[in-house]
């Protein structure tokens, strides 16, 4: 049985001191990322940040944590999302991380100068995160970022002053967005008592966000100033239920999902979750019946059509998958992940020129998905353009931290591409990153 998969980025840290490899894996799903953006947008606007610029991305990790690596990205562990019971709880986490950005708490971090929107930049940032959050792997992660000693140890750990400021700013943003401040109290209650535990027993969130009784008391006091809780936001409840429902359908067993599919009260979410569960059980007939039911309720929802395409694609129904992805693309022509899915289906169908067109559009909008780079490399290679195939392969390896392999393919690309061209320069950028990493070792 083939499991339904997210778009994934695995950032592998190979430690040089005989320690096991560590990894951070991003779960790239257009539906979930859109839902998180809907939940985050009012908070980001209240913080003076551009909702179209700050991405909310999910890390595949059952531990509870959230963090920022630059001013453009907030990362949330899947385990934390699944633990939240209300939209306000999840929004309070987003508000707190947005406050770290708005308050300039990243300026002291050397990595902030790197751009995590690029392939190599994201690979470096998440490599550092893997070492810092895990509390080990410090040597390799520090080498990847050019950090040493105290700089590495303080990279992800906010000071108590920063945490207090982020608490107050985050709750101010929530108030401005009309969100119940008790969400912050409920999140803090999950982490109460963490400061009394040894570091290796604390949640990752407690290691990177110092907790204290004073912080909890302050948050309760701030929440108490809200004279009346805002009325529940139906849209926030819907998108929270959809993000959490889809994530749990992928990560829990199909049996678990089918017994709880309708708990949100939204019929389309129920059918979507059933479609995921049936597909994971390799029951294509029931999976299609469920997703078609959801599409009938929301015929212009691109993310339901995208899921239908994914079910068909992974069931080796290529031409129907192409049609489903085409519909999703027509409805969300600017979504990079949907464009990439369509390109992948076209590649599988042998439509190389058209596949290249949509995969390039996807890469131009979001260059942080190594699957796009892999598919593009295959597309160019099949059309005899080995230079472009090599530079894309080099960038893919750079993204996942395999700089030695990236260097090999970047050298090959520079020999094949016209000197001075944009693609040749991209290969040079990878070579520079690989050579800088070698010097730091």
Sine and cosine of phi, psi and omega as CSV:
sin_phi,cos_phi,sin_psi,cos_psi,sin_omega,cos_omega
0.00,0.00,0.75,-0.66,-0.01,-1.00
-0.99,-0.11,0.81,-0.58,-0.04,-1.00
-0.99,0.17,0.54,-0.84,0.10,-0.99
-0.92,0.38,0.76,-0.65,-0.12,-0.99
-0.90,-0.43,0.53,-0.85,0.21,-0.98
-0.99,0.16,0.24,-0.97,0.27,-0.96
-0.94,0.35,0.80,-0.60,-0.10,-0.99
-0.83,-0.56,0.55,-0.84,0.19,-0.98
-0.84,-0.54,0.89,-0.46,0.07,-1.00
-0.97,-0.25,0.87,-0.49,0.02,-1.00
-0.97,-0.25,0.94,-0.33,-0.13,-0.99
-0.99,-0.16,0.76,-0.65,0.13,-0.99
-0.97,-0.23,0.93,-0.37,0.08,-1.00
-1.00,-0.09,0.94,-0.33,-0.08,-1.00
-0.99,0.15,0.63,-0.78,-0.11,-0.99
-1.00,0.00,0.00,1.00,-0.07,-1.00
-0.93,-0.36,0.62,0.78,0.06,-1.00
0.90,0.44,0.31,0.95,0.08,-1.00
-1.00,0.04,0.40,-0.92,-0.01,-1.00
-0.93,0.36,0.40,-0.91,0.04,-1.00
-0.94,0.34,0.54,-0.84,0.07,-1.00
-0.87,-0.50,0.39,-0.92,-0.05,-1.00
-0.58,-0.82,0.53,-0.85,0.24,-0.97
-0.89,-0.46,0.76,-0.65,-0.02,-1.00
-0.87,-0.50,0.84,-0.54,0.09,-1.00
-1.00,0.07,0.67,-0.74,0.09,-1.00
-0.99,-0.16,0.98,-0.21,-0.05,-1.00
-1.00,-0.09,0.98,-0.18,0.04,-1.00
-0.78,-0.63,0.83,-0.56,-0.10,-1.00
-0.90,0.44,-0.57,0.82,-0.01,-1.00
-0.92,0.39,-0.77,0.64,-0.02,-1.00
-0.91,0.42,-0.67,0.74,0.01,-1.00
-0.91,0.42,-0.59,0.81,0.06,-1.00
-0.92,0.40,-0.69,0.72,0.01,-1.00
-0.87,0.49,-0.68,0.73,0.02,-1.00
-0.91,0.41,-0.58,0.81,0.05,-1.00
-0.91,0.42,-0.64,0.77,0.04,-1.00
-0.88,0.47,-0.64,0.77,0.03,-1.00
-0.94,0.35,-0.56,0.83,-0.09,-1.00
-0.99,0.11,-0.48,0.88,-0.17,-0.98
-0.80,0.60,-0.75,0.66,-0.01,-1.00
-0.90,0.43,-0.53,0.85,0.03,-1.00
-0.94,0.34,-0.72,0.69,-0.02,-1.00
-0.89,0.45,-0.63,0.77,0.04,-1.00
-0.90,0.44,-0.66,0.75,0.03,-1.00
-0.90,0.43,-0.47,0.88,0.01,-1.00
-1.00,0.10,-0.05,1.00,-0.04,-1.00
0.98,0.20,0.32,0.95,0.01,-1.00
-0.97,-0.26,0.43,-0.90,-0.03,-1.00
-1.00,0.06,0.91,-0.42,-0.01,-1.00
-0.87,0.49,-0.41,0.91,0.02,-1.00
-0.99,0.14,-0.17,0.99,-0.02,-1.00
-0.98,-0.21,-0.55,0.83,-0.06,-1.00
-1.00,-0.03,0.88,-0.47,0.02,-1.00
-1.00,-0.03,0.63,-0.78,0.12,-0.99
-0.95,-0.30,0.92,-0.40,-0.12,-0.99
-0.86,-0.51,0.51,-0.86,-0.10,-0.99
-0.96,-0.27,0.73,-0.68,0.09,-1.00
-0.97,-0.25,0.71,-0.70,-0.02,-1.00
-0.98,0.22,1.00,-0.03,-0.04,-1.00
-0.38,-0.92,0.80,-0.60,-0.04,-1.00
-0.96,0.28,-0.23,0.97,0.02,-1.00
-0.95,0.31,0.32,-0.95,-0.03,-1.00
-1.00,-0.08,0.90,-0.44,0.06,-1.00
-0.24,-0.97,0.33,-0.94,0.14,-0.99
-0.45,-0.89,0.54,-0.84,-0.03,-1.00
-0.33,-0.94,0.21,-0.98,0.08,-1.00
-0.82,-0.57,0.55,-0.84,0.07,-1.00
-0.89,-0.46,-0.34,0.94,0.08,-1.00
-0.42,-0.91,-0.07,-1.00,-0.08,-1.00
-0.98,0.19,-0.01,1.00,-0.10,-0.99
-0.91,-0.42,-0.02,1.00,-0.12,-0.99
-0.58,-0.81,0.73,-0.68,0.17,-0.99
-0.90,-0.45,0.80,-0.60,-0.02,-1.00
-0.95,-0.31,0.74,-0.68,0.00,-1.00
-0.79,-0.61,0.76,-0.65,0.04,-1.00
-0.94,0.35,0.60,-0.80,0.03,-1.00
-0.86,0.50,-0.59,0.81,0.00,-1.00
-0.88,0.48,-0.57,0.82,0.02,-1.00
-0.94,0.34,-0.68,0.73,0.01,-1.00
-0.86,0.51,-0.70,0.71,-0.03,-1.00
-0.93,0.37,-0.40,0.91,-0.01,-1.00
-0.99,0.16,-0.39,0.92,-0.04,-1.00
-0.94,0.33,0.65,-0.76,-0.06,-1.00
-0.98,-0.22,-0.33,0.94,-0.04,-1.00
-0.67,-0.74,0.37,-0.93,0.09,-1.00
-0.85,0.53,-0.63,0.78,-0.04,-1.00
-0.88,0.47,-0.57,0.82,0.03,-1.00
-0.90,0.43,-0.74,0.67,0.01,-1.00
-0.92,0.40,-0.64,0.77,0.01,-1.00
-0.91,0.41,-0.50,0.87,0.04,-1.00
-0.92,0.38,-0.58,0.81,0.07,-1.00
-0.91,0.42,-0.71,0.70,0.02,-1.00
-0.88,0.47,-0.66,0.75,-0.01,-1.00
-0.89,0.45,-0.64,0.77,0.01,-1.00
-0.90,0.43,-0.70,0.72,0.01,-1.00
-0.94,0.35,-0.60,0.80,0.07,-1.00
-0.88,0.48,-0.56,0.83,0.02,-1.00
-0.91,0.41,-0.59,0.80,0.06,-1.00
-0.88,0.48,-0.61,0.79,0.04,-1.00
-0.94,0.34,-0.79,0.61,-0.07,-1.00
-0.89,0.46,-0.54,0.84,-0.04,-1.00
-1.00,0.07,0.01,1.00,0.07,-1.00
0.96,0.27,0.45,0.89,-0.05,-1.00
-0.96,0.27,-0.12,0.99,-0.01,-1.00
-1.00,0.00,-0.16,0.99,-0.14,-0.99
-0.90,0.44,-0.46,0.89,-0.02,-1.00
-0.99,0.16,-0.03,1.00,-0.08,-1.00
-0.99,-0.12,0.85,-0.53,-0.02,-1.00
-0.84,0.54,-0.53,0.85,-0.06,-1.00
-0.93,0.37,-0.34,0.94,-0.07,-1.00
-0.89,0.46,-0.34,0.94,0.03,-1.00
-0.96,0.30,-0.33,0.94,0.01,-1.00
-0.99,0.11,0.43,-0.90,-0.04,-1.00
-0.98,-0.19,0.95,-0.31,-0.02,-1.00
-0.97,0.25,0.04,1.00,0.11,-0.99
-0.99,0.10,-0.20,0.98,0.03,-1.00
-1.00,-0.08,0.28,-0.96,-0.04,-1.00
-0.88,0.48,-0.82,0.57,-0.05,-1.00
-0.93,0.38,-0.58,0.81,0.00,-1.00
-0.90,0.44,-0.67,0.74,0.03,-1.00
-0.92,0.40,-0.66,0.75,0.02,-1.00
-0.86,0.51,-0.70,0.71,0.02,-1.00
-0.90,0.44,-0.73,0.68,-0.05,-1.00
-0.88,0.48,-0.69,0.72,-0.03,-1.00
-0.97,0.25,-0.46,0.89,0.12,-0.99
-0.89,0.45,-0.68,0.73,0.06,-1.00
-0.89,0.45,-0.68,0.73,0.00,-1.00
-0.87,0.49,-0.65,0.76,-0.02,-1.00
-0.87,0.50,-0.69,0.72,-0.01,-1.00
-0.95,0.30,-0.67,0.74,-0.09,-1.00
-0.95,0.32,-0.69,0.72,-0.06,-1.00
-0.94,0.33,-0.61,0.79,-0.02,-1.00
-0.94,0.33,-0.34,0.94,-0.02,-1.00
0.99,0.15,0.15,0.99,0.05,-1.00
-0.53,-0.85,-0.05,-1.00,-0.06,-1.00
0.94,0.34,0.36,0.93,-0.11,-0.99
-0.89,0.45,-0.62,0.79,-0.05,-1.00
-0.89,0.45,-0.77,0.64,-0.05,-1.00
-0.93,0.36,-0.68,0.73,-0.01,-1.00
-0.91,0.42,-0.66,0.76,0.03,-1.00
-0.89,0.45,-0.64,0.77,0.03,-1.00
-0.89,0.45,-0.62,0.78,-0.01,-1.00
-0.89,0.46,-0.54,0.84,-0.07,-1.00
-0.97,-0.24,-0.05,1.00,-0.06,-1.00
0.97,0.24,0.43,0.90,-0.02,-1.00
-0.97,-0.26,0.45,-0.89,0.02,-1.00
-0.63,-0.77,0.48,-0.88,0.22,-0.98
0.75,0.66,-0.86,-0.51,-0.10,-0.99
-0.88,0.48,-0.57,0.82,0.01,-1.00
-0.88,0.47,-0.66,0.75,0.01,-1.00
-0.93,0.37,-0.68,0.74,-0.05,-1.00
-0.90,0.44,-0.52,0.85,-0.05,-1.00
-1.00,-0.07,0.01,1.00,-0.16,-0.99
-0.84,0.54,-0.76,0.65,-0.07,-1.00
-0.97,-0.23,-0.17,0.99,-0.07,-1.00
-1.00,0.06,0.92,-0.40,0.08,-1.00
-0.97,0.24,0.53,-0.85,0.08,-1.00
-0.96,0.27,0.29,-0.96,0.04,-1.00
-0.89,0.46,-0.57,0.82,0.03,-1.00
-0.90,0.44,-0.67,0.75,0.04,-1.00
-0.90,0.43,-0.66,0.76,-0.01,-1.00
-0.90,0.44,-0.69,0.72,0.02,-1.00
-0.89,0.46,-0.67,0.74,0.01,-1.00
-0.90,0.43,-0.66,0.75,0.01,-1.00
-0.92,0.40,-0.59,0.81,0.07,-1.00
-0.87,0.50,-0.76,0.65,-0.07,-1.00
-0.93,0.38,-0.69,0.72,0.01,-1.00
-0.91,0.41,-0.69,0.72,-0.02,-1.00
-0.86,0.51,-0.66,0.75,0.00,-1.00
-0.95,0.30,-0.49,0.87,0.10,-0.99
-0.92,0.40,-0.64,0.77,0.05,-1.00
-0.90,0.43,-0.65,0.76,0.02,-1.00
-0.89,0.45,-0.68,0.73,0.02,-1.00
-0.87,0.49,-0.69,0.73,0.01,-1.00
-0.90,0.44,-0.47,0.88,0.01,-1.00
-1.00,-0.02,0.00,1.00,0.02,-1.00
0.96,0.28,0.57,0.82,-0.03,-1.00
-0.95,-0.31,0.62,-0.79,-0.03,-1.00
-0.89,0.46,0.86,-0.51,-0.03,-1.00
-0.93,0.36,-0.31,0.95,0.03,-1.00
-0.91,0.42,-0.28,0.96,0.11,-0.99
-0.86,0.52,-0.62,0.79,0.03,-1.00
-0.91,0.41,-0.65,0.76,0.02,-1.00
-0.89,0.46,-0.69,0.73,-0.03,-1.00
-0.91,0.41,-0.59,0.81,0.07,-1.00
-0.92,0.39,-0.70,0.72,-0.01,-1.00
-0.89,0.45,-0.52,0.85,0.02,-1.00
-0.90,0.43,-0.48,0.88,0.06,-1.00
-0.90,0.43,-0.57,0.82,-0.10,-0.99
-0.99,-0.16,0.08,1.00,-0.01,-1.00
-0.86,0.51,0.64,-0.76,0.05,-1.00
1.00,0.06,-0.04,1.00,-0.03,-1.00
-0.90,0.44,-0.54,0.84,-0.06,-1.00
-0.91,0.41,-0.30,0.95,0.00,-1.00
-0.99,0.11,-0.18,0.98,-0.03,-1.00
-1.00,-0.01,0.41,-0.91,0.12,-0.99
-0.93,0.38,0.39,-0.92,-0.12,-0.99
-0.84,0.54,-0.62,0.79,-0.07,-1.00
-0.97,0.26,-0.13,0.99,0.04,-1.00
-0.96,-0.29,-0.12,0.99,-0.02,-1.00
-0.98,0.20,0.45,-0.89,0.18,-0.98
-0.90,0.44,0.44,-0.90,0.03,-1.00
-0.84,0.55,-0.57,0.82,-0.01,-1.00
-0.88,0.47,-0.64,0.77,-0.01,-1.00
-0.93,0.36,-0.51,0.86,0.01,-1.00
-0.95,0.30,-0.52,0.85,-0.05,-1.00
-0.99,-0.17,-0.27,0.96,0.01,-1.00
-0.77,-0.63,1.00,-0.02,-0.07,-1.00
-0.78,0.63,0.78,-0.62,-0.02,-1.00
-0.96,-0.27,0.41,-0.91,0.06,-1.00
-0.32,-0.95,0.31,-0.95,0.07,-1.00
-0.90,0.44,-0.55,0.84,0.02,-1.00
-0.90,0.44,-0.65,0.76,0.03,-1.00
-0.89,0.46,-0.70,0.72,-0.02,-1.00
-0.89,0.45,-0.67,0.74,0.00,-1.00
-0.89,0.45,-0.66,0.75,0.00,-1.00
-0.90,0.44,-0.68,0.73,0.00,-1.00
-0.90,0.44,-0.64,0.77,0.05,-1.00
-0.89,0.45,-0.65,0.76,0.01,-1.00
-0.91,0.42,-0.68,0.73,0.02,-1.00
-0.89,0.45,-0.66,0.75,0.02,-1.00
-0.91,0.42,-0.53,0.85,-0.01,-1.00
-0.93,0.36,-0.31,0.95,0.02,-1.00
-0.97,0.22,-0.16,0.99,0.04,-1.00
-0.99,0.13,0.96,-0.27,-0.15,-0.99
-0.88,0.48,-0.58,0.81,0.02,-1.00
-0.56,-0.83,0.70,-0.72,0.00,-1.00
-0.91,0.42,0.70,-0.72,0.04,-1.00
-0.87,0.49,0.47,-0.88,0.07,-1.00
-0.89,0.46,0.62,-0.79,0.02,-1.00
-0.83,0.56,0.64,-0.77,0.01,-1.00
-1.00,-0.03,0.92,-0.39,-0.03,-1.00
-0.86,0.52,-0.61,0.80,0.00,-1.00
-0.93,0.38,-0.67,0.74,0.04,-1.00
-0.88,0.47,-0.66,0.75,0.01,-1.00
-0.90,0.44,-0.64,0.77,0.00,-1.00
-0.90,0.44,-0.78,0.63,-0.08,-1.00
-0.94,0.34,-0.51,0.86,0.11,-0.99
-0.90,0.43,-0.73,0.68,-0.01,-1.00
-0.89,0.45,-0.59,0.81,-0.04,-1.00
-0.95,0.32,-0.72,0.70,0.01,-1.00
-0.89,0.46,-0.76,0.65,-0.02,-1.00
-0.92,0.39,-0.63,0.78,-0.01,-1.00
-0.91,0.41,-0.68,0.74,0.00,-1.00
-0.95,0.33,-0.67,0.74,0.02,-1.00
-0.87,0.50,-0.71,0.70,-0.01,-1.00
-0.92,0.39,-0.55,0.84,0.02,-1.00
-0.90,0.43,-0.55,0.84,0.06,-1.00
-0.97,0.23,-0.55,0.83,-0.19,-0.98
-0.98,-0.19,-0.37,0.93,0.06,-1.00
-1.00,-0.07,0.17,-0.99,0.01,-1.00
-0.94,0.33,0.48,-0.88,0.04,-1.00
-0.83,0.55,-0.61,0.79,0.00,-1.00
-0.89,0.46,-0.70,0.71,0.04,-1.00
-0.86,0.52,-0.71,0.70,-0.03,-1.00
-0.89,0.45,-0.71,0.70,-0.07,-1.00
-0.90,0.43,-0.50,0.87,0.02,-1.00
-0.98,0.21,-0.29,0.96,-0.07,-1.00
-0.85,-0.53,0.18,0.98,-0.15,-0.99
-0.84,0.54,-0.56,0.83,-0.10,-0.99
-0.99,-0.12,0.22,0.98,-0.13,-0.99
-0.92,0.39,-0.39,0.92,-0.03,-1.00
-0.97,0.26,-0.39,0.92,-0.05,-1.00
1.00,0.01,-0.05,1.00,0.02,-1.00
-0.98,-0.20,0.86,-0.51,-0.11,-0.99
-0.90,0.43,-0.64,0.77,-0.02,-1.00
-0.92,0.40,-0.59,0.81,0.05,-1.00
-0.93,0.38,-0.64,0.77,0.06,-1.00
-0.84,0.54,-0.75,0.66,-0.03,-1.00
-0.92,0.40,-0.62,0.78,0.04,-1.00
-0.88,0.48,-0.69,0.72,0.00,-1.00
-0.91,0.41,-0.63,0.78,0.05,-1.00
-0.89,0.45,-0.64,0.77,0.02,-1.00
-0.87,0.49,-0.69,0.73,0.03,-1.00
-0.88,0.48,-0.74,0.68,-0.05,-1.00
-0.89,0.45,-0.72,0.70,-0.01,-1.00
-0.90,0.43,-0.61,0.79,0.04,-1.00
-0.90,0.44,-0.65,0.76,0.02,-1.00
-0.92,0.39,-0.35,0.94,0.11,-0.99
-1.00,-0.02,0.13,0.99,-0.01,-1.00
0.87,0.49,0.53,0.85,0.04,-1.00
-0.97,-0.24,0.99,0.11,-0.10,-0.99
-0.90,0.44,-0.63,0.78,-0.05,-1.00
-0.87,0.50,-0.77,0.64,-0.01,-1.00
-0.94,0.35,-0.59,0.81,0.01,-1.00
-0.88,0.47,-0.70,0.71,0.00,-1.00
-0.93,0.36,-0.60,0.80,0.02,-1.00
-0.89,0.46,-0.64,0.77,-0.01,-1.00
-0.94,0.35,-0.74,0.68,-0.04,-1.00
-0.93,0.36,-0.54,0.84,0.06,-1.00
-0.91,0.40,-0.56,0.83,0.08,-1.00
-0.90,0.43,-0.65,0.76,0.04,-1.00
-0.92,0.40,-0.66,0.75,0.02,-1.00
-0.89,0.45,-0.60,0.80,0.01,-1.00
-0.88,0.47,-0.55,0.84,0.03,-1.00
-0.98,0.22,-0.52,0.85,-0.03,-1.00
-0.70,-0.71,0.95,0.31,-0.14,-0.99
-0.91,0.42,-0.35,0.94,-0.02,-1.00
-0.97,-0.25,0.33,0.94,0.02,-1.00
-1.00,0.03,0.95,-0.31,-0.08,-1.00
-0.91,0.41,-0.46,0.89,-0.10,-0.99
-0.97,0.26,-0.48,0.88,0.11,-0.99
-0.95,0.32,-0.63,0.77,0.07,-1.00
-0.91,0.42,-0.60,0.80,0.04,-1.00
-0.90,0.45,-0.67,0.74,0.04,-1.00
-0.90,0.43,-0.63,0.78,0.06,-1.00
-0.87,0.49,-0.68,0.73,0.05,-1.00
-0.88,0.47,-0.64,0.77,-0.01,-1.00
-0.91,0.41,-0.67,0.75,0.04,-1.00
-0.87,0.50,-0.72,0.70,0.00,-1.00
-0.92,0.40,-0.68,0.74,-0.03,-1.00
-0.88,0.48,-0.72,0.70,-0.04,-1.00
-0.97,0.24,-0.18,0.98,0.12,-0.99
-0.99,-0.14,0.17,0.98,0.04,-1.00
0.91,0.43,0.46,0.89,0.11,-0.99
-0.99,-0.15,0.97,0.22,-0.26,-0.96
-0.92,0.39,-0.79,0.61,-0.07,-1.00
-0.90,0.44,-0.69,0.72,0.12,-0.99
-0.87,0.48,-0.56,0.83,0.04,-1.00
-0.90,0.43,-0.67,0.74,0.05,-1.00
-0.84,0.54,-0.69,0.73,-0.01,-1.00
-0.90,0.43,-0.66,0.75,0.00,-1.00
-0.91,0.41,-0.70,0.72,0.01,-1.00
-0.92,0.40,-0.57,0.82,0.05,-1.00
-0.88,0.48,-0.67,0.74,0.04,-1.00
-0.89,0.45,-0.70,0.72,0.03,-1.00
-0.88,0.48,-0.66,0.75,-0.01,-1.00
-0.91,0.41,-0.63,0.78,0.05,-1.00
-0.89,0.46,-0.53,0.85,-0.03,-1.00
-1.00,0.07,-0.38,0.93,-0.02,-1.00
-0.60,-0.80,0.93,0.37,-0.14,-0.99
-0.93,0.35,-0.22,0.97,0.00,-1.00
-0.98,-0.22,0.04,1.00,-0.04,-1.00
-1.00,0.10,0.89,-0.46,-0.11,-0.99
-0.89,0.45,-0.65,0.76,-0.06,-1.00
-0.94,0.35,-0.61,0.79,0.05,-1.00
-0.93,0.37,-0.67,0.74,0.07,-1.00
-0.85,0.52,-0.66,0.75,0.01,-1.00
-0.91,0.41,-0.63,0.78,0.04,-1.00
-0.89,0.45,-0.67,0.74,0.02,-1.00
-0.89,0.45,-0.70,0.71,0.04,-1.00
-0.87,0.49,-0.63,0.78,0.01,-1.00
-0.90,0.43,-0.66,0.75,0.02,-1.00
-0.92,0.40,-0.66,0.75,0.04,-1.00
-0.89,0.46,-0.62,0.78,0.06,-1.00
-0.88,0.47,-0.71,0.70,0.02,-1.00
-0.89,0.45,-0.47,0.88,0.01,-1.00
-1.00,0.06,0.00,1.00,0.04,-1.00
0.99,0.13,0.17,0.98,0.02,-1.00
-1.00,0.00,0.97,0.23,-0.22,-0.97
-0.91,0.41,-0.74,0.67,-0.06,-1.00
-0.89,0.45,-0.68,0.73,0.01,-1.00
-0.94,0.35,-0.61,0.79,0.06,-1.00
-0.87,0.50,-0.72,0.70,0.02,-1.00
-0.85,0.53,-0.67,0.74,-0.02,-1.00
-0.85,0.53,-0.75,0.66,-0.07,-1.00
-0.98,0.22,-0.55,0.84,0.06,-1.00
-0.92,0.39,-0.61,0.80,0.05,-1.00
-0.92,0.39,-0.63,0.77,0.07,-1.00
-0.87,0.49,-0.66,0.75,0.02,-1.00
-0.90,0.44,-0.73,0.68,-0.02,-1.00
-0.89,0.45,-0.60,0.80,-0.01,-1.00
-0.91,0.41,-0.52,0.85,-0.02,-1.00
-1.00,0.07,-0.50,0.87,-0.03,-1.00
-0.42,-0.91,0.99,-0.13,-0.07,-1.00
-1.00,0.03,0.57,0.82,-0.10,-1.00
-0.87,-0.50,0.37,0.93,0.01,-1.00
-0.88,-0.47,0.96,-0.29,-0.05,-1.00
-0.91,0.42,-0.37,0.93,0.05,-1.00
-0.91,0.40,-0.59,0.81,0.06,-1.00
-0.89,0.45,-0.70,0.72,0.00,-1.00
-0.90,0.43,-0.64,0.77,0.05,-1.00
-0.89,0.46,-0.74,0.67,-0.02,-1.00
-0.91,0.42,-0.64,0.77,0.05,-1.00
-0.90,0.44,-0.66,0.75,0.02,-1.00
-0.87,0.49,-0.68,0.73,0.03,-1.00
-0.89,0.45,-0.67,0.74,-0.01,-1.00
-0.88,0.48,-0.72,0.69,0.01,-1.00
-0.91,0.40,-0.66,0.75,0.00,-1.00
-0.88,0.47,-0.66,0.75,0.00,-1.00
-0.91,0.41,-0.38,0.93,0.02,-1.00
-0.99,-0.14,0.14,0.99,0.09,-1.00
1.00,0.10,0.16,0.99,0.00,-1.00
-0.99,-0.15,0.99,0.16,-0.09,-1.00
-0.96,0.29,-0.40,0.91,0.05,-1.00
-0.90,0.43,-0.74,0.67,0.04,-1.00
-0.91,0.41,-0.60,0.80,0.04,-1.00
-0.87,0.49,-0.63,0.78,-0.03,-1.00
-0.94,0.35,-0.68,0.74,-0.03,-1.00
-0.92,0.38,-0.61,0.79,0.04,-1.00
-0.92,0.40,-0.62,0.78,0.05,-1.00
-0.91,0.41,-0.63,0.77,0.05,-1.00
-0.88,0.48,-0.69,0.72,0.01,-1.00
-0.91,0.41,-0.60,0.80,0.03,-1.00
-0.90,0.43,-0.70,0.72,0.02,-1.00
-0.91,0.42,-0.60,0.80,0.03,-1.00
-0.89,0.46,-0.63,0.77,-0.02,-1.00
-0.88,0.47,-0.63,0.78,-0.06,-1.00
-1.00,-0.06,0.23,0.97,0.13,-0.99
0.99,0.10,0.14,0.99,0.00,-1.00
-1.00,-0.08,0.95,0.32,-0.14,-0.99
-0.94,0.34,-0.47,0.88,0.04,-1.00
-0.90,0.44,-0.72,0.69,0.05,-1.00
-0.92,0.39,-0.61,0.79,0.02,-1.00
-0.87,0.50,-0.65,0.76,-0.02,-1.00
-0.90,0.45,-0.65,0.76,0.00,-1.00
-0.87,0.49,-0.74,0.67,-0.05,-1.00
-0.96,0.28,-0.53,0.85,0.05,-1.00
-0.91,0.41,-0.64,0.77,0.07,-1.00
-0.89,0.45,-0.66,0.75,0.03,-1.00
-0.88,0.47,-0.66,0.75,-0.01,-1.00
-0.90,0.43,-0.64,0.76,-0.03,-1.00
-0.91,0.41,-0.45,0.89,0.04,-1.00
-0.98,0.22,-0.39,0.92,-0.10,-0.99
-0.98,-0.20,-0.41,0.91,-0.10,-1.00
-1.00,-0.07,0.46,-0.89,0.06,-1.00
-0.87,0.49,0.79,-0.61,-0.04,-1.00
-0.86,0.51,0.75,-0.67,0.02,-1.00
1.00,0.02,-0.15,0.99,0.01,-1.00
-0.94,0.34,0.25,-0.97,-0.01,-1.00
-0.87,0.49,-0.66,0.75,0.00,-1.00
-0.93,0.38,-0.62,0.78,0.05,-1.00
-0.87,0.49,-0.65,0.76,0.01,-1.00
-0.92,0.40,-0.59,0.81,0.07,-1.00
-0.88,0.48,-0.64,0.77,0.05,-1.00
-0.90,0.44,-0.63,0.78,0.04,-1.00
-0.89,0.45,-0.61,0.79,0.02,-1.00
-0.89,0.46,-0.66,0.75,0.03,-1.00
-0.91,0.41,-0.68,0.73,0.04,-1.00
-0.85,0.53,-0.68,0.73,0.00,-1.00
-0.89,0.46,-0.69,0.73,0.01,-1.00
-0.90,0.44,-0.67,0.74,0.00,-1.00
-0.91,0.41,-0.67,0.74,-0.01,-1.00
-0.93,0.37,-0.60,0.80,0.05,-1.00
-0.91,0.42,-0.61,0.79,0.02,-1.00
-0.91,0.41,-0.63,0.78,0.03,-1.00
-0.88,0.47,-0.64,0.77,-0.01,-1.00
-0.92,0.39,-0.51,0.86,-0.03,-1.00
-0.97,0.23,-0.28,0.96,-0.05,-1.00
-0.95,0.31,0.00,0.00,0.00,0.00
